[in-house]
């Protein structure tokens, strides 16, 4: 069976056939770095990191690009409120984002382009759209003509006339049509800007991803992914401008993860259920957050609650216990006397691996893949009940657990604990970093300690710490 994905474009499950055999070009939309990421942002990071890992496991050479939006209205507002620059805000929260992903065992992207570093390519892209008649300048702004792209709406499966509801549009007399979207925005007071053929300004949101994908992956890519909230307008607009610019299909497969709710409610600051990823990592550990996210199918909505997280913690602990029991038994096991079990166990292990691959091939079904992993745990525990166990079989079960959990990015081996003196030294360094306003380093130290199971408590008397 080949790998199959549910393609948002066709709404069907399709065999995965890359543009170039054995190679995968993959683009995933990254965050707008004006604040720390919330737990909903962590879901696509974990899901598509797992997809990347699995494609590599299946032998593909994957080039993984994830952008950083470092120019945006929200970034400008934060910079003005803090009396600093947009770049300083973006640098701080980009570092924080990457540290958060590291705590979730998400691999760094092969390429992490930023808008500020791609301005010439963005301007060139917009110039090309204007030359082809797909874009127009209006009082220093540049807009894309959605009406010129006959297939506009093909990703969200809505006709052009039906898309006005829900579009991020304001009443704007500069536009020819309400759904036309900004490629370039004329500069306003106290805004970061660049020179362009249309005057000082900055890129619109949608154009950046098209320009970055073209620059680093070429005119066509295999997989474009992100949260389902990006289907319209962001990904719809990417398709329109990219395919009008190149005349080619932009991406072959569109994958979108479902949204995350908190106690069955949409997460929002007004409801008081807005959860930052780094706070949850410090409280529960990044591995548990990752394991929890993989328990549901990526395309379905997922509910986050303390009760469900506790259930996930028990399941993860069961898997870790099985692994450490295998490791302990390996220290005392000897070569088993012939009893007819060796080939039977070898076949069981082959079957379990094949079942895992079958589930992952079926639209990255991590929920069913985890079920197979618990079958591995069950079979390993059952085998260890025998008095006559062999080192070869114990080793095979242990390696299978490591192999398959590694595909999911789950770590079973415990890292060496920090010494008390090492913790104290890091806390002193963190305090000094905060005093000098080096918040990125202070947050980095806190996340490092959290990943090691060290909980910090800031009190009027100083910082206290404890092991979880």
C-alpha positions, 0 to 999 in steps of 0.5 A: 500500500502506498502513502495516502493523504486526504487532499483538501483541494479534491476532498479525497484520499489520494496516493502520494506521488511526489513531483520527483521520485524519492524527493518531497518539497514541503512548505508549512505556514509558520507563525506571526511572531508578535507574542509567545505561541498558544497551544493551538499553534503547537498542533500544526507544528507537531502534526507536520513535524510527524509527517516530515519524520514519517516521510523520511522514515519511508525513505524520502528526501524531504526539504522542509520550509517553514516561514516566519511572518516578521512584518505585520500590523500586530508586530507594529503595534507591539513595537510601538507599545514597547518603544522598540523596533519591529525587528527586535520584537520579531527576533525575540519571539522567533527565538521563543518560538524555536525554543518552544518547538525544541521543547516539543521535540519538533525538528528545526526546518531546513529553511526558515525564511523571514519576510524582512529577508525576502523583500526583493523577491516579493517586489519582483513577484508583485511586479510580475503580477502587474505585468500580467494584468493580475494586479493593480496599483491604487494610491500606493497600495497594490491589489490582486484581481481575484476576478481574473483568476477563474479558479478562485475558491477552488481550495475552499470549494466556494464560488467567488460570489459566496466568498465575501462573507468571512473574507478579511476585507474592509470597505475600501474604495481603492479596490476594484472588487471587495475580495481583491486582496493587498499585495503591497501596503503603502506606508503609514506613520510609525510603520516599518517600510521599504522602497518599491516602485509604488512608493514606501510600503510593506508586503501584504500577508498572503504574498510572502508565502508565495514568494518564499515558496518560489524562492526556496522550493521552485514553481511547484511543491509537493505538500503545502500544509497548515491549520484549517483556519488558513484554507480561506483566505490565506491559502486560497490567495496563495494559490491564486497569485502563485498560479497566475504568476507561474502558470503552473499548479502551485501545490499537489497536496494540501493538508490541513489540521483541525482546530484545538478547543479548550474544555470543548470551547474555542480558545480566546482571551475573553473566555480566560482559556488562552493557554501558552505552549511554554506554560504548559510545557513547564507544567507538564513537559513537552513530551506529554503535550506532543503525545497528547496531540498525536492521540487524535487524527490530525484532520479532526478537531481535538479537545484539550482538558486536564482530564484528557491530559491526565489520561494521556500522561498515564498512557505515555508512562505505560509506554515508558515503563515497558521500555525501561522494563525491557532495558532492565530485563536485557541486563539479566537476560541470556541466550534463550534455550531453544523453545520454538519461540524465537521465530514466532517473536520475530514474526510478531515484531515484523507484523507489528511494524507492518501494521504501524506503517499501514496505519501511518500510510493511511493519511497519517493516522497517528491515533491508530499508530499509537494503538499499534504501539500499545500492542507492541507494549502488550506483546513485549510484556507478555514475552517478558513473563516467560522464564526463558527469554532471549537477549535477541528477542528482548533487544528486538522489542526494545529497538522496535519501540525506539524505532516507532516512537522515534517516527512519532517524535516521542522520547522514551529514554530518560535524560540525565538529571541536572545536578542541584549546583547546575540548576542553581547556576542556571537560575543565577544566569536567568536572573542576570539575563532578566535584569539586563532585559535579555528576555530571550536568554531568560526564557531559553533557560526557563524552557531548558529547566522545564524540559528537564522537569524543573519547575521555577517559582518566582517569589518576592524572596527570589526564585524557588525550584523543585523537581516534578 
